[in-house]
Amino acid sequence: MAATPDSVRSAFDMEAKTSLENSKSSSDVQVPPSPESALPTPPTFPEGGLQAWLTILGGSIIVFCTFGTVQSFGVYQDYYTRVFLQGYAASDVSWIGSMQTFLLFAGGILSGKLFDDGYFHHCIAFGSLIYLFSTFMLSLAHPHQYYQVFLAQGVGMGVGMGLMFLPAISVTSHYFRRRRTVAMGVVVSGSSIGAVIYPILLNNLFNKKVGFAWGVRTAAFLDLALLLIANLVMKTRLPSRRERPNVKPVDVRSILTDKGYWLCTIGAALVFWGLFVPFFYLQLFAELHGLPVKLAFYAIPIMNASSLFGRTVPNFLGDYFGPFNVMIPCTILSGGLMYLMFAATGVAGTIVFGILYGFVSGGFISIITPATASYSRNIDEIGTRIGITSFVIGFALLTGTPIAGALVQEHHTGRYIWWRPLVFASVVVFAGTAFLIASRQILSKRKGTRVL
């Protein structure tokens, strides 16, 4: 039977209706997204646990050996100026310690990138080897051979420190987010413990029958044992950028054009330009003002013992009130307390100055890293941002104490004029504080909160 036009039209209508219903039903089916289109899951943070605290312990040990040694340079400054490198100006001796400190911080621009790319253990291991080799080479240096001391202590030890220091701090970001300021503070506090132990150890060994060579070797053997432990217990947790091929590269351009971040970096550099002047010169200041030898030897340990509390207590407060809100008052007090060193010509004055200055300067040193990291848009930027900041800070540390050395000692008479380096240090610390306040205002507007 032939189909009529009406029946054909009805058949087409029925087929179209069936097709439409099928398309609707197929559109209701949830098709899982492809791996390429899936958004990355934000990382979780355990905020503690055995491995987290073992890593914190290892980081504290590394900072103990590196930054603790840097903060103990006042012992070397005094011994080199009076005995081992006698005849060299105080500013010349300061270049050894400032080069070491420069490489510790400036090396962060390399070690920070290596850390982000997954080479954490490589940095720690090679840094330990270079540092230990250079320390043992320092023990072989001869008196009045400035270049030997400069190469071993200033350059060699500094390069080793630079490879280890920033990764030891940054790895805490793998385990902590909410409590990151406290975690970083615990790591950095290792430097205060080191800066208590090393000066006592070295002063007693240098100035007794053991002498300089075996005094340095004793410290090197201590470092060998501690760094071996640190290399064994520290572990990373999150996959590196190298292990996530689809991750977006760090937007370096956005970092370099981040006004608030650069105000923070410049402010930190200005503060560091003057902050370490008392750490380098307090023991020499006490010696030249006729204080008892034992008190002079313990002036730096007293300051660093107080700094231990300054690097932990403010960090606990920083997690509640924000790192900038705690760091800025500590910086203002550091600049003001510089003038109190004029009163450190007696036993009481030296002890009071050491305790107060150690505490407030420690508050700045421990919080500047999490303050810098607070500008990061994601965890992949932390190492890069801290590395760039450390690199800039390094130049301030390279020149700050030698400038103070040139200001304190007249070359033609050898006379020491202490007000000039202390005024310089105070002024640059206050200038840095102004930049930090401006940086905080920008970050406050960006995040819409005043708790930062």
C-alpha positions as CSV (number, residue, x, y, z in Angstrom):
1,M,0.0,0.0,0.0
2,A,1.5,3.4,-1.0
3,A,2.1,5.9,1.7
4,T,0.0,9.1,1.6
5,P,1.7,12.5,2.1
6,D,0.0,12.8,5.5
7,S,1.4,9.5,6.7
8,V,4.9,10.4,5.5
9,R,4.7,13.7,7.4
10,S,3.5,11.9,10.5
11,A,6.4,9.5,10.3
12,F,8.9,12.3,10.0
13,D,7.4,14.1,13.0
14,M,7.6,11.0,15.1
15,E,11.3,10.4,14.1
16,A,12.2,14.0,15.0
17,K,10.4,13.7,18.3
18,T,12.3,10.5,19.1
19,S,15.6,12.1,18.1
20,L,14.9,15.1,20.3
21,E,14.1,13.0,23.3
22,N,17.2,10.9,22.8
23,S,19.4,14.0,22.6
24,K,17.8,15.3,25.9
25,S,18.4,12.1,27.7
26,S,22.0,11.9,26.4
27,S,22.6,15.5,27.6
28,D,21.6,14.5,31.1
29,V,24.4,11.9,31.3
30,Q,27.3,13.2,33.4
31,V,30.5,12.7,31.4
32,P,33.6,12.8,33.6
33,P,36.0,15.5,32.6
34,S,39.2,14.5,30.9
35,P,42.4,14.8,33.0
36,E,43.5,17.7,30.8
37,S,40.4,19.7,31.6
38,A,40.2,18.9,35.3
39,L,41.3,21.6,37.7
40,P,44.1,20.8,40.1
41,T,43.1,19.9,43.6
42,P,44.4,22.4,46.2
43,P,47.0,20.8,48.4
44,T,46.1,19.9,52.0
45,F,48.4,20.6,54.9
46,P,48.7,18.2,57.9
47,E,49.7,21.1,60.3
48,G,51.8,18.7,62.2
49,G,52.7,15.0,62.5
50,L,55.9,13.1,63.1
51,Q,57.5,13.7,59.7
52,A,56.5,17.4,59.8
53,W,58.3,18.0,63.1
54,L,61.3,15.9,62.1
55,T,61.6,18.2,59.1
56,I,61.3,21.2,61.3
57,L,64.1,19.7,63.5
58,G,66.3,19.2,60.5
59,G,65.7,22.7,59.3
60,S,66.5,24.1,62.8
61,I,69.8,22.1,62.7
62,I,70.7,23.6,59.4
63,V,69.9,27.1,60.5
64,F,71.9,26.4,63.7
65,C,75.0,25.6,61.7
66,T,74.6,28.3,59.1
67,F,72.9,31.4,60.4
68,G,74.1,30.6,63.9
69,T,77.7,30.8,62.6
70,V,76.9,34.1,60.9
71,Q,75.6,35.6,64.1
72,S,78.7,34.4,65.9
73,F,81.0,36.3,63.6
74,G,81.5,38.9,66.3
75,V,83.9,36.4,67.9
76,Y,85.9,36.2,64.7
77,Q,85.7,40.0,64.3
78,D,87.3,40.5,67.7
79,Y,89.9,37.7,67.4
80,Y,90.9,38.7,63.9
81,T,91.2,42.4,64.7
82,R,93.3,41.9,67.9
83,V,95.3,38.7,67.1
84,F,95.0,36.6,64.0
85,L,94.8,39.4,61.4
86,Q,96.3,42.1,63.5
87,G,97.2,45.2,61.3
88,Y,94.1,44.9,59.1
89,A,91.4,47.5,59.7
90,A,88.0,46.6,61.3
91,S,86.3,47.2,58.0
92,D,88.6,44.8,56.2
93,V,87.8,42.1,58.7
94,S,84.1,42.8,58.4
95,W,84.2,42.0,54.7
96,I,84.9,38.4,55.6
97,G,81.7,38.1,57.6
98,S,79.6,40.2,55.3
99,M,80.6,38.2,52.2
100,Q,79.6,35.0,54.1
101,T,76.3,36.6,55.0
102,F,75.8,37.9,51.5
103,L,76.2,34.5,50.0
104,L,73.9,32.9,52.6
105,F,71.1,35.2,51.5
106,A,71.9,35.8,47.9
107,G,72.3,32.1,47.2
108,G,68.6,31.9,47.8
109,I,67.9,33.0,44.3
110,L,69.5,29.8,43.0
111,S,68.5,27.4,45.9
112,G,64.9,28.8,45.8
113,K,64.5,27.9,42.2
114,L,66.1,24.5,42.7
115,F,63.8,23.9,45.7
116,D,60.7,24.6,43.6
117,D,62.0,22.3,40.9
118,G,62.4,19.4,43.3
119,Y,66.1,19.5,44.1
120,F,65.7,19.9,47.8
121,H,67.9,17.0,48.9
122,H,70.6,17.9,46.3
123,C,70.8,21.4,47.7
124,I,71.1,20.2,51.3
125,A,73.6,17.5,50.5
126,F,76.0,19.5,48.3
127,G,75.6,22.6,50.5
128,S,76.7,20.5,53.5
129,L,79.8,19.1,51.7
130,I,80.9,22.5,50.5
131,Y,80.3,24.1,53.9
132,L,82.2,21.4,55.9
133,F,85.1,21.3,53.4
134,S,85.5,25.1,53.6
135,T,85.3,25.1,57.5
136,F,88.2,22.5,57.6
137,M,90.1,24.6,55.1
138,L,89.7,27.7,57.4
139,S,91.4,25.7,60.2
140,L,94.5,25.4,57.9
141,A,94.7,29.2,57.3
142,H,97.9,30.9,58.5
143,P,98.0,34.1,60.7
144,H,98.0,37.4,58.8
145,Q,97.1,35.6,55.5
146,Y,93.9,37.6,54.8
147,Y,93.1,36.0,51.5
148,Q,93.1,32.4,53.0
149,V,90.6,33.4,55.6
150,F,88.5,35.3,53.1
151,L,88.3,32.5,50.6
152,A,87.6,29.7,53.1
153,Q,85.3,31.6,55.5
154,G,83.8,34.3,53.4
155,V,83.4,32.6,50.0
156,G,83.5,28.8,50.6
157,M,81.4,28.6,53.8
158,G,79.1,31.3,52.3
159,V,78.3,29.3,49.2
160,G,77.6,26.2,51.2
161,M,75.3,28.2,53.5
162,G,73.5,29.7,50.5
163,L,72.6,26.2,49.1
164,M,71.1,25.0,52.4
165,F,69.6,28.0,54.2
166,L,66.5,28.9,52.1
167,P,65.4,25.3,51.3
168,A,65.6,24.5,55.0
169,I,63.1,27.3,55.7
170,S,60.9,26.9,52.7
171,V,60.3,23.2,53.1
172,T,58.0,24.0,56.1
173,S,55.5,25.2,53.6
174,H,54.9,21.6,52.6
175,Y,53.5,20.8,56.0
176,F,52.0,24.0,57.5
177,R,49.7,26.7,56.2
178,R,47.7,28.0,59.1
179,R,50.6,27.6,61.5
180,R,53.3,28.5,58.9
181,T,54.6,31.5,60.8
182,V,55.2,29.5,63.9
183,A,56.8,26.7,62.0
184,M,59.2,29.0,60.2
185,G,59.9,30.8,63.5
186,V,60.9,27.5,65.1
187,V,63.3,26.8,62.3
188,V,64.9,30.2,62.4
189,S,65.2,30.0,66.2
190,G,67.9,27.4,65.6
191,S,70.2,30.2,64.6
192,S,69.8,31.7,68.1
193,I,70.8,28.5,69.8
194,G,73.8,28.2,67.5
195,A,74.7,31.8,68.1
196,V,74.8,31.0,71.9
197,I,76.8,27.8,71.6
198,Y,79.3,28.8,69.0
199,P,80.6,32.0,70.7
200,I,81.1,30.3,74.0
201,L,82.8,27.4,72.3
202,L,85.0,29.5,70.1
203,N,86.0,32.1,72.6
204,N,87.1,29.4,75.1
205,L,89.0,27.5,72.5
206,F,90.7,30.4,70.6
207,N,92.0,32.1,73.8
208,K,93.3,29.0,75.5
209,K,95.9,26.3,74.7
210,V,93.7,24.8,71.9
211,G,94.2,27.8,69.7
212,F,92.5,28.9,66.5
213,A,93.1,25.9,64.2
214,W,91.6,23.2,66.6
215,G,88.9,25.6,67.7
216,V,87.7,25.8,64.2
217,R,88.0,22.1,63.7
218,T,86.0,21.4,66.8
219,A,83.2,23.5,65.5
220,A,83.5,21.7,62.1
221,F,83.2,18.2,63.7
222,L,80.1,19.4,65.6
223,D,78.7,20.7,62.2
224,L,79.5,17.3,60.6
225,A,77.4,15.4,63.1
226,L,74.5,17.8,63.0
227,L,74.3,18.2,59.2
228,L,74.4,14.4,58.8
229,I,71.3,14.1,61.1
230,A,69.5,16.9,59.2
231,N,70.1,15.3,55.8
232,L,68.7,12.0,57.1
233,V,65.5,13.3,58.8
234,M,64.3,16.0,56.4
235,K,61.7,15.1,53.7
236,T,59.6,17.0,51.2
237,R,55.9,16.2,50.9
238,L,54.3,17.9,48.0
239,P,55.2,17.1,44.4
240,S,57.7,19.5,42.8
241,R,57.0,21.6,39.7
242,R,59.1,19.1,37.8
243,E,56.8,16.3,38.8
244,R,53.7,18.2,37.6
245,P,54.3,18.8,33.9
246,N,50.9,20.5,33.4
247,V,51.3,23.1,36.1
248,K,51.6,26.7,35.0
249,P,55.1,28.2,35.3
250,V,55.7,30.8,38.0
251,D,54.6,34.2,36.6
252,V,57.9,36.0,37.3
253,R,56.7,39.1,35.5
254,S,53.8,39.5,38.0
255,I,56.3,39.1,40.9
256,L,58.7,41.7,39.4
257,T,55.8,44.2,39.0
258,D,54.2,43.6,42.4
259,K,54.6,47.0,44.0
260,G,53.7,45.9,47.6
261,Y,56.1,42.9,47.4
262,W,58.9,45.2,46.3
263,L,58.2,47.7,49.1
264,C,58.5,44.8,51.5
265,T,61.7,43.6,49.9
266,I,63.4,47.0,49.9
267,G,62.2,47.6,53.5
268,A,63.7,44.3,54.6
269,A,67.0,45.1,52.8
270,L,67.3,48.5,54.5
271,V,66.6,47.0,57.9
272,F,69.2,44.3,57.4
273,W,71.6,46.9,56.3
274,G,72.0,48.1,59.8
275,L,70.5,45.3,62.0
276,F,73.7,43.2,62.3
277,V,76.0,46.0,63.4
278,P,75.6,45.2,67.1
279,F,76.0,41.4,66.4
280,F,79.4,42.1,64.7
281,Y,80.7,44.7,67.0
282,L,79.3,44.3,70.6
283,Q,82.2,42.0,71.8
284,L,84.8,44.4,70.4
285,F,83.0,47.3,71.9
286,A,83.0,45.6,75.3
287,E,86.7,44.7,75.0
288,L,87.7,48.2,74.1
289,H,85.7,49.7,77.0
290,G,87.5,47.6,79.5
291,L,84.8,45.3,80.5
292,P,85.8,42.0,82.2
293,V,87.1,39.5,79.6
294,K,84.5,36.9,80.6
295,L,81.6,39.3,80.2
296,A,82.9,40.5,76.8
297,F,83.1,36.9,75.7
298,Y,79.5,36.3,76.8
299,A,78.1,39.5,75.4
300,I,77.1,37.9,72.1
301,P,75.7,34.7,73.7
302,I,73.5,36.9,76.0
303,M,72.1,38.7,73.0
304,N,71.5,35.6,71.0
305,A,69.9,33.8,74.0
306,S,67.4,36.6,74.2
307,S,67.0,36.4,70.4
308,L,65.8,32.8,70.8
309,F,62.7,34.0,72.5
310,G,62.4,36.9,70.0
311,R,62.3,34.3,67.2
312,T,59.5,32.2,68.8
313,V,57.2,34.3,70.9
314,P,56.5,37.0,68.2
315,N,55.8,34.2,65.7
316,F,53.0,32.7,67.8
317,L,51.6,36.2,68.0
318,G,52.0,36.6,64.2
319,D,49.7,33.7,63.5
320,Y,46.9,35.5,65.4
321,F,47.6,39.2,64.6
322,G,49.4,38.8,61.3
323,P,53.2,38.8,60.6
324,F,53.4,42.5,59.5
325,N,51.5,43.6,62.6
326,V,54.1,42.0,64.9
327,M,57.2,42.5,62.8
328,I,56.8,46.3,62.3
329,P,56.8,47.1,66.1
330,C,59.9,44.9,66.5
331,T,61.6,46.8,63.8
332,I,60.8,50.2,65.3
333,L,62.2,49.1,68.6
334,S,65.3,47.7,67.0
335,G,66.1,51.0,65.5
336,G,65.5,52.9,68.7
337,L,67.5,50.4,70.9
338,M,70.7,51.0,68.8
339,Y,71.3,54.1,70.9
340,L,71.1,52.0,74.1
341,M,74.4,50.5,73.0
342,F,76.1,53.7,74.1
343,A,75.2,52.7,77.7
344,A,76.8,49.2,77.3
345,T,80.0,50.4,78.8
346,G,79.4,48.6,82.1
347,V,78.3,45.2,83.1
348,A,74.6,46.1,83.7
349,G,74.4,48.2,80.5
350,T,75.8,45.4,78.3
351,I,73.5,42.8,79.7
352,V,70.4,45.0,79.4
353,F,71.2,46.0,75.9
354,G,72.0,42.4,74.8
355,I,68.7,41.1,76.2
356,L,66.5,43.8,74.8
357,Y,68.2,44.1,71.4
358,G,68.4,40.3,70.9
359,F,64.7,39.9,71.5
360,V,63.3,42.7,69.2
361,S,65.8,42.1,66.4
362,G,64.9,38.4,66.6
363,G,61.3,39.2,66.1
364,F,62.1,40.9,62.8
365,I,64.5,38.2,61.5
366,S,62.1,35.3,62.1
367,I,59.0,37.0,60.7
368,I,60.3,38.7,57.5
369,T,60.3,35.3,55.7
370,P,56.6,34.5,56.3
371,A,55.8,38.2,55.7
372,T,57.4,37.9,52.3
373,A,55.6,34.6,51.6
374,S,52.2,36.2,52.3
375,Y,52.4,37.9,48.9
376,S,52.5,34.5,47.2
377,R,49.3,33.8,45.1
378,N,50.0,30.0,45.4
379,I,52.5,27.7,47.0
380,D,54.5,27.4,43.8
381,E,55.6,31.0,44.2
382,I,56.9,30.8,47.7
383,G,60.5,29.6,46.9
384,T,60.9,32.1,44.1
385,R,59.6,35.1,46.1
386,I,61.7,34.3,49.1
387,G,64.7,33.7,46.9
388,I,64.4,37.1,45.2
389,T,64.0,38.8,48.5
390,S,67.0,37.0,49.9
391,F,69.1,38.0,46.9
392,V,68.3,41.7,47.4
393,I,68.9,41.4,51.2
394,G,72.2,39.9,50.5
395,F,73.6,43.1,49.0
396,A,72.6,45.0,52.1
397,L,74.3,42.5,54.3
398,L,77.4,42.5,52.1
399,T,78.0,46.2,52.6
400,G,76.3,47.1,56.0
401,T,78.9,45.9,58.5
402,P,82.0,47.0,56.4
403,I,80.4,50.5,56.2
404,A,80.0,50.4,60.0
405,G,83.7,49.3,60.2
406,A,84.8,52.2,58.1
407,L,82.8,54.6,60.2
408,V,83.9,53.3,63.5
409,Q,87.7,53.4,63.0
410,E,89.8,56.3,61.8
411,H,92.4,55.0,59.4
412,H,95.1,57.6,60.2
413,T,94.8,57.3,64.0
414,G,93.2,53.9,64.6
415,R,90.8,55.5,67.1
416,Y,87.3,54.1,67.4
417,I,84.3,56.5,67.1
418,W,81.3,54.5,68.0
419,W,78.4,57.0,67.5
420,R,78.9,57.0,63.7
421,P,78.1,53.4,62.9
422,L,75.3,53.3,65.5
423,V,73.6,56.3,64.0
424,F,74.0,54.9,60.5
425,A,72.5,51.6,61.6
426,S,69.5,53.2,63.4
427,V,68.7,55.5,60.5
428,V,68.6,52.8,57.8
429,V,66.5,50.5,60.1
430,F,63.9,53.3,60.6
431,A,63.9,53.9,56.8
432,G,63.3,50.2,56.2
433,T,60.4,50.3,58.7
434,A,58.7,53.1,56.6
435,F,58.8,50.8,53.5
436,L,57.4,47.9,55.5
437,I,54.5,50.0,56.7
438,A,53.7,51.1,53.2
439,S,53.9,47.5,52.0
440,R,51.5,46.4,54.7
441,Q,48.9,49.0,53.6
442,I,49.0,47.6,50.1
443,L,48.6,44.0,51.2
444,S,45.8,45.0,53.6
445,K,43.8,46.6,50.7
446,R,44.5,43.6,48.4
447,K,43.3,41.0,50.9
448,G,40.6,43.1,52.6
449,T,41.8,42.5,56.1
450,R,44.0,44.3,58.6
451,V,45.2,41.0,60.2
452,L,48.3,40.4,58.2
